[in-house]
């Protein structure tokens, strides 16, 4: 494989580069795939199927939310006034910015700019950490006010039927999302490490693309959690 | 690099739009407006940041079908509870 060459003719600088690219593609291709494109496509399709499952998981939670919201519309609207829309907006902007950095890091890898990829991934990881801290701080505020889930709910300003359901759903849905962001931060750190070990280049960077897709999906889910628990007064 | 920056600018604009609208009393329109803006933002992220725009049809089918089914689930749950006679 080391001497593999593409086509015939005199060995020019351009042909040498093509040969190197060809060897790189062959090195990462699993033998049961005819070419690297099929392998990349299979990986992307598999990731989309996984993300489709995530959509259905959160879809079920949103169905539960919608059912309770229709049953207790006034209390749900009132309860939304007790979460801070601006803190939610801060989380939204932090996650969107992290998504931008992840998208730019893949763009940088496609241009073979490894150091830039690393810096962008570290930036996105930091923003993910900031989101987790913000959410944790917000939960602490709610807990001090007595806005607790289920039977522990103890908030005298809002006692109507359905208030408990709202805050139980709030903790479950933002909690499941929080776990996903935590996982996403881990994935971004791992990608940063792999990139540092020169695992990705313009020819092959499937793990970076798939990890990026996971991060973006976590971002998309927050785009729906924010209006549901902070904006729909 | 530019398409990513434009996508981000659009996402940011929609974020402030929905935040602003949440302070405007719109009655029954408030919730559909917030959902529509969230869906527009989700489509931007999926098409541009997740590169669905440049991928094959089979990749699109999975996520589009899952999203539609999640939508059916939410709508049916809503219709079920809304059409019951209280107390249930």
Interface residues (C-beta under 8 A of the other chain):
Chain A: X41 X44 X45 X48 X49 X51 X52 X53 X55 X56 X58 X59 X60 X62 X63 X64 X66 X67 X68 X69 X70 X71 X85 X86 X89 X92 X93 X96 X97 X99 X100 X102 X103 X104 X106 X107 X209 X212 X213 X216 X217 X219 X220 X223 X224 X226 X227 X230 X231 X232 X233
Chain B: X1 X4 X5 X7 X8 X11 X12 X15 X18 X19 X22 X30 X31 X34 X35 X37 X38 X41 X42 X45 X46 X48 X49 X50 X51 X55 X56 X58 X59 X62 X63 X65 X66 X67 X69 X70 X71 X73 X74 X75 X76 X77 X78 X80 X81 X82
